[in-house]
Amino acid sequence: MPRILDGTRVRDEIKNELKPRVAALAAHGRPPGLAVALVGHDPGSEIYVRNKIKTCQELGIYSETLRPPETITTDELLRTVEELNRRGDIDGILVQLPLPKQVDAKRILLAVSPEKDVDGFHPCNVGNLVAGLPGPRACTPAGIIEMLKRYEIPMAGRRAVVVGRSDIVGKPVALLLLHQHATVTICHSKTPDLPSVCRQADILVAAIGRPAMITADYIKPGAAVIDVGMNRLDARADAARIFRNSPEKLASFDKKGNVLVGDVDPFGAAEVAGAYTPVPGGVGPLTIAMLMANTVAAAERRAGLC
């Protein structure tokens, strides 16, 4: 049986390591501060922001949630971001996506001070990642590296394949793996014979956004499979097919009206992989943990403690 890479366990380890650092900052003058701008009422964003607030409270991080009206303009939101940039009690700024269609999301994200960009999306911080310089890293990719390190899965000298080339996951995780001395291939929709490329991977990262696309014939026996996908199945027939008529999963579907699946076929991973991250409970819990880590590190830099 493959090892299950438990993201909840790693998340809790990271949170426990952050608590004394937060306490030290508070003793030095003030706790770290995180501001989240949440525009509109996207259900997924609402849940995500609530979880961020809860985690801040657990760690002793000051958190502030701004809820501008859904009718806000780009210029109005820019003024909000600029005010947060100036505030001394805020170390991290997070603008929750998606934004309403009338708002220019790129202008907003570029307006966030690179020193307070705890999502790691600002071009300055992307440049720091490319150059291997200090700075906040994109949270989900950073969480993946933490997962691999803490489960002692070797990266140096190993072949890693990343399926997906997004700015949020695919590209940054490829760069982070490269910095760990892996040999990295990035695949996407135009990659010919994708299964054969994936089968070369000692570490396979699936971030393509397609439910259960990565089946057993994509996976090298014994590979570590990192499933970044979070897809909601709303059709019972799809759930029955992907989960092989699992009574437990179908009962969950019947209760909720949907069920979650990653980008990796869970039965295929269980049959072939040496280790894999489940969905849910794998990579997902680490995203907020790394957001907290970025916020604490930003506060330490601003306080001159590192």
C-alpha positions as CSV (number, residue, x, y, z in Angstrom):
1,M,0.0,0.0,0.0
2,P,1.3,3.5,-0.8
3,R,2.0,6.0,1.9
4,I,-0.8,8.6,2.4
5,L,0.8,12.1,2.6
6,D,-1.4,13.7,5.3
7,G,-1.6,17.5,4.7
8,T,-3.5,18.0,8.0
9,R,-0.6,16.6,10.0
10,V,1.9,18.8,8.2
11,R,-0.3,21.8,8.6
12,D,-0.5,21.3,12.3
13,E,3.3,20.9,12.5
14,I,3.8,24.2,10.7
15,K,1.2,26.0,12.9
16,N,3.0,24.8,16.1
17,E,6.3,26.0,14.7
18,L,4.8,29.5,14.0
19,K,3.3,30.0,17.5
20,P,6.6,30.9,19.2
21,R,7.5,33.2,16.3
22,V,4.2,35.0,16.6
23,A,4.7,35.3,20.4
24,A,8.2,36.7,19.9
25,L,6.9,39.4,17.5
26,A,4.1,40.3,19.9
27,A,6.7,40.6,22.7
28,H,8.8,42.8,20.4
29,G,6.0,45.3,19.9
30,R,3.0,43.8,18.1
31,P,1.8,40.6,16.5
32,P,1.9,40.1,12.7
33,G,-1.1,41.6,10.9
34,L,-2.9,40.2,7.9
35,A,-5.6,42.1,5.9
36,V,-7.9,40.3,3.5
37,A,-10.0,42.2,0.9
38,L,-13.1,40.1,0.0
39,V,-15.3,41.6,-2.7
40,G,-18.7,40.0,-3.3
41,H,-20.2,36.8,-2.0
42,D,-18.5,33.9,-3.8
43,P,-19.3,30.9,-1.6
44,G,-15.8,29.3,-2.0
45,S,-14.1,32.6,-1.2
46,E,-16.3,33.1,1.9
47,I,-15.3,29.7,3.3
48,Y,-11.6,30.2,2.5
49,V,-11.6,33.6,4.2
50,R,-13.4,32.2,7.3
51,N,-10.7,29.6,7.5
52,K,-8.0,32.2,7.3
53,I,-9.5,34.2,10.1
54,K,-9.9,31.1,12.2
55,T,-6.2,30.2,11.7
56,C,-5.1,33.7,12.5
57,Q,-7.0,33.6,15.8
58,E,-5.4,30.2,16.7
59,L,-1.9,31.6,16.1
60,G,-2.4,35.0,17.6
61,I,-2.1,36.9,14.3
62,Y,-4.1,40.1,14.0
63,S,-6.5,39.7,11.1
64,E,-8.7,42.3,9.4
65,T,-11.3,41.5,6.7
66,L,-12.4,44.3,4.4
67,R,-15.7,43.7,2.5
68,P,-16.0,46.4,-0.2
69,P,-19.3,46.4,-2.1
70,E,-19.6,44.2,-5.2
71,T,-20.1,47.4,-7.2
72,I,-16.6,48.7,-6.3
73,T,-14.5,50.1,-9.2
74,T,-10.9,49.4,-9.9
75,D,-9.8,52.9,-8.7
76,E,-11.7,52.5,-5.5
77,L,-10.1,49.1,-4.7
78,L,-6.7,50.5,-5.6
79,R,-7.2,53.2,-3.0
80,T,-8.0,50.5,-0.4
81,V,-4.9,48.6,-1.3
82,E,-2.7,51.7,-1.2
83,E,-4.0,52.5,2.3
84,L,-3.2,49.0,3.5
85,N,0.3,49.4,1.9
86,R,0.8,52.5,4.2
87,R,-0.4,50.9,7.4
88,G,2.3,49.9,9.9
89,D,0.2,47.3,11.6
90,I,-0.4,45.3,8.5
91,D,2.4,43.0,7.3
92,G,0.4,41.0,4.7
93,I,-2.3,41.9,2.2
94,L,-4.4,39.4,0.4
95,V,-6.9,40.3,-2.3
96,Q,-9.3,37.3,-2.6
97,L,-9.9,36.2,-6.1
98,P,-12.1,36.1,-8.1
99,L,-12.9,39.8,-8.3
100,P,-16.0,41.2,-10.0
101,K,-15.7,41.5,-13.7
102,Q,-15.6,45.4,-13.7
103,V,-12.4,45.3,-11.6
104,D,-9.0,44.9,-13.3
105,A,-7.5,42.1,-11.1
106,K,-4.0,42.5,-12.6
107,R,-3.9,46.2,-11.6
108,I,-5.0,45.4,-8.1
109,L,-2.5,42.6,-7.6
110,L,0.3,44.7,-9.0
111,A,-0.6,47.5,-6.5
112,V,0.1,45.4,-3.5
113,S,3.5,46.2,-2.0
114,P,5.9,43.3,-2.8
115,E,6.9,43.3,0.9
116,K,3.3,42.7,1.9
117,D,2.4,40.3,-1.0
118,V,1.9,37.1,1.2
119,D,0.4,35.3,-1.8
120,G,3.7,35.5,-3.6
121,F,2.1,36.6,-6.9
122,H,3.7,40.0,-7.4
123,P,6.2,40.0,-10.3
124,C,9.0,41.2,-7.9
125,N,8.4,38.1,-5.8
126,V,8.1,35.8,-8.8
127,G,11.5,37.3,-9.9
128,N,12.9,36.5,-6.5
129,L,11.7,32.9,-6.8
130,V,13.3,32.6,-10.3
131,A,16.6,34.0,-8.9
132,G,16.5,32.0,-5.7
133,L,16.4,35.1,-3.6
134,P,14.4,35.5,-0.3
135,G,10.8,36.5,-0.5
136,P,7.3,35.1,-0.1
137,R,6.5,32.0,-2.2
138,A,3.1,31.1,-3.7
139,C,1.4,29.3,-0.9
140,T,0.2,26.0,-2.5
141,P,3.6,25.3,-4.2
142,A,5.5,26.1,-1.0
143,G,3.2,23.7,0.8
144,I,3.9,21.0,-1.7
145,I,7.7,21.4,-1.0
146,E,7.1,21.3,2.8
147,M,5.0,18.1,2.3
148,L,7.8,16.4,0.4
149,K,10.5,17.5,2.9
150,R,8.6,16.5,6.0
151,Y,7.8,13.0,4.5
152,E,11.5,12.7,3.5
153,I,10.7,12.2,-0.1
154,P,14.0,12.9,-2.0
155,M,13.9,15.6,-4.6
156,A,17.6,16.1,-5.5
157,G,18.5,14.2,-8.6
158,R,14.9,12.9,-9.1
159,R,12.8,13.5,-12.2
160,A,9.7,15.6,-11.5
161,V,6.8,16.2,-13.9
162,V,4.3,19.0,-13.3
163,V,1.0,18.7,-15.2
164,G,-0.3,22.3,-15.5
165,R,1.4,25.6,-16.2
166,S,-0.6,28.1,-14.2
167,D,1.0,31.1,-12.5
168,I,-0.5,30.1,-9.2
169,V,0.7,26.5,-9.0
170,G,2.3,24.9,-12.1
171,K,5.1,27.4,-12.8
172,P,6.1,28.2,-9.2
173,V,6.1,24.6,-8.1
174,A,8.3,23.7,-11.1
175,L,10.8,26.4,-10.0
176,L,10.7,25.3,-6.4
177,L,11.4,21.7,-7.4
178,L,14.3,23.0,-9.6
179,H,15.7,24.8,-6.6
180,Q,15.6,21.4,-4.8
181,H,17.8,20.0,-7.6
182,A,15.1,18.0,-9.3
183,T,15.1,17.6,-13.1
184,V,11.7,19.2,-14.0
185,T,9.4,18.8,-16.9
186,I,6.3,21.0,-17.2
187,C,3.4,19.5,-19.2
188,H,0.2,21.0,-20.5
189,S,-2.7,20.5,-23.0
190,K,-0.3,20.6,-26.0
191,T,2.2,18.0,-24.6
192,P,2.3,15.0,-26.9
193,D,1.8,11.6,-25.4
194,L,1.3,13.0,-21.9
195,P,1.0,9.6,-20.2
196,S,4.4,8.5,-21.3
197,V,6.0,11.7,-20.1
198,C,4.2,11.4,-16.7
199,R,5.4,7.8,-16.3
200,Q,9.0,9.1,-16.2
201,A,8.3,11.0,-13.0
202,D,9.6,10.1,-9.6
203,I,7.5,13.0,-8.4
204,L,4.3,13.7,-10.3
205,V,2.4,17.0,-9.5
206,A,-1.1,17.1,-11.0
207,A,-2.5,20.7,-11.3
208,I,-4.5,20.5,-14.5
209,G,-8.0,21.1,-13.2
210,R,-9.6,18.1,-14.7
211,P,-11.4,15.5,-12.5
212,A,-9.5,12.2,-12.1
213,M,-7.6,12.8,-15.4
214,I,-4.4,11.3,-14.2
215,T,-5.1,7.5,-14.2
216,A,-2.9,4.6,-13.3
217,D,-1.3,4.5,-16.8
218,Y,0.2,8.0,-16.1
219,I,2.0,6.9,-12.9
220,K,5.4,5.3,-12.6
221,P,5.2,2.5,-10.1
222,G,6.4,3.8,-6.7
223,A,6.2,7.5,-7.7
224,A,5.1,10.2,-5.3
225,V,1.9,11.7,-6.6
226,I,0.9,15.2,-5.5
227,D,-2.7,15.9,-6.4
228,V,-3.4,19.7,-6.3
229,G,-6.9,19.3,-7.9
230,M,-10.1,20.2,-6.1
231,N,-13.0,19.4,-8.4
232,R,-16.6,19.2,-7.4
233,L,-18.6,16.4,-9.0
234,D,-22.3,17.3,-9.4
235,A,-23.4,14.3,-11.5
236,R,-24.0,11.1,-9.5
237,A,-23.0,9.0,-12.6
238,D,-19.6,10.7,-12.6
239,A,-19.1,10.0,-8.9
240,A,-20.1,6.4,-9.4
241,R,-17.7,6.0,-12.3
242,I,-14.7,7.7,-10.7
243,F,-15.2,6.1,-7.2
244,R,-16.0,2.6,-8.6
245,N,-19.5,2.7,-7.0
246,S,-18.0,3.2,-3.6
247,P,-21.0,3.0,-1.1
248,E,-19.3,5.5,1.2
249,K,-18.7,8.1,-1.6
250,L,-22.1,7.6,-3.1
251,A,-23.7,8.0,0.4
252,S,-21.8,11.2,0.8
253,F,-22.9,12.4,-2.7
254,D,-26.6,11.6,-1.9
255,K,-26.3,13.6,1.4
256,K,-24.5,16.7,-0.1
257,G,-25.5,16.6,-3.7
258,N,-21.8,16.6,-4.8
259,V,-18.5,15.0,-3.9
260,L,-14.9,16.2,-4.3
261,V,-12.2,14.6,-6.4
262,G,-8.7,15.6,-7.4
263,D,-7.0,15.6,-10.7
264,V,-5.7,12.1,-10.0
265,D,-7.9,9.0,-10.2
266,P,-7.8,7.9,-6.5
267,F,-8.0,4.2,-7.3
268,G,-5.2,4.5,-9.9
269,A,-2.9,6.3,-7.4
270,A,-3.7,3.7,-4.7
271,E,-2.8,0.9,-7.1
272,V,0.5,2.2,-8.5
273,A,2.0,5.1,-6.5
274,G,4.5,4.8,-3.7
275,A,3.0,7.8,-1.9
276,Y,0.1,10.2,-2.7
277,T,-1.9,13.1,-1.3
278,P,-5.6,12.4,-0.8
279,V,-8.4,14.8,-1.8
280,P,-9.5,16.3,0.5
281,G,-6.9,16.3,3.2
282,G,-3.7,16.4,1.2
283,V,-2.4,19.7,-0.3
284,G,-5.4,21.8,0.6
285,P,-4.7,22.3,4.3
286,L,-1.2,23.5,3.5
287,T,-2.2,26.5,1.5
288,I,-3.5,28.5,4.5
289,A,-0.6,27.2,6.7
290,M,1.9,28.7,4.2
291,L,-0.1,31.9,4.0
292,M,0.4,32.2,7.8
293,A,4.1,31.4,7.4
294,N,4.5,34.1,4.7
295,T,2.7,36.6,7.0
296,V,4.9,35.8,10.0
297,A,8.1,36.0,7.8
298,A,7.0,39.4,6.4
299,A,6.5,40.7,9.9
300,E,9.9,39.4,11.0
301,R,11.6,41.1,8.1
302,R,9.8,44.4,8.8
303,A,10.7,44.2,12.5
304,G,14.4,43.5,11.6
305,L,14.3,40.1,13.3
306,C,15.6,38.1,10.3
